[in-house]
Amino acid sequence: MTGDELYLLIAGVGCALALLAACWILLSVYRGFVKNRVDGDVLSIVAWRTLLLILLFFWVFL
């Protein structure tokens, strides 16, 4: 395995894990919002923070 292939493997796995974590975060906060356990303001803050988290991880891995 060359260096380029290893880099692509690490980047692909890292980006996939970042997307899975973001989906889990957003689904959890949405379920709380539907059950009236989470306020709408918290939902919007978590959505923005998750978007920033995705951008940060994509910047790091790519």
PECOR-V793586 format. One record per residue. RES is the residue in three letters. OMEGA is omega in degrees with one decimal (NA if undefined). NEAR is the number of other C-alpha atoms within 10 Angstrom. Layout:
((RES | OMEGA | NEAR) (RES | OMEGA | NEAR))
This chain:
((MET | -178.7 | 5) (THR | -179.2 | 6) (GLY | 179.5 | 8) (ASP | 179.2 | 9) (GLU | 178.5 | 10) (LEU | 177.6 | 11) (TYR | 179.4 | 13) (LEU | 177.7 | 13) (LEU | 179.4 | 12) (ILE | 179.8 | 14) (ALA | 180.0 | 17) (GLY | 179.1 | 15) (VAL | 179.8 | 13) (GLY | 179.2 | 17) (CYS | 177.7 | 20) (ALA | 178.0 | 14) (LEU | 177.6 | 14) (ALA | 178.1 | 20) (LEU | 177.5 | 18) (LEU | 178.2 | 13) (ALA | 179.2 | 15) (ALA | 177.5 | 18) (CYS | 179.3 | 13) (TRP | 178.6 | 12) (ILE | -177.5 | 14) (LEU | 177.2 | 17) (LEU | 179.8 | 12) (SER | -178.9 | 11) (VAL | 177.2 | 21) (TYR | 177.5 | 18) (ARG | 176.3 | 12) (GLY | 178.9 | 14) (PHE | -179.4 | 15) (VAL | -179.6 | 11) (LYS | 179.0 | 9) (ASN | 174.7 | 10) (ARG | -178.4 | 11) (VAL | 179.7 | 14) (ASP | 179.0 | 12) (GLY | 177.4 | 14) (ASP | 178.5 | 9) (VAL | 178.1 | 12) (LEU | -179.0 | 16) (SER | 178.6 | 12) (ILE | 179.5 | 11) (VAL | 178.2 | 16) (ALA | 178.4 | 17) (TRP | 179.7 | 12) (ARG | 177.6 | 13) (THR | 176.0 | 19) (LEU | 177.6 | 14) (LEU | 177.4 | 12) (LEU | 177.3 | 16) (ILE | 179.2 | 19) (LEU | 178.8 | 13) (LEU | -178.9 | 13) (PHE | 176.4 | 17) (PHE | 177.8 | 17) (TRP | -179.3 | 10) (VAL | -174.0 | 11) (PHE | -179.0 | 15) (LEU | NA | 13))
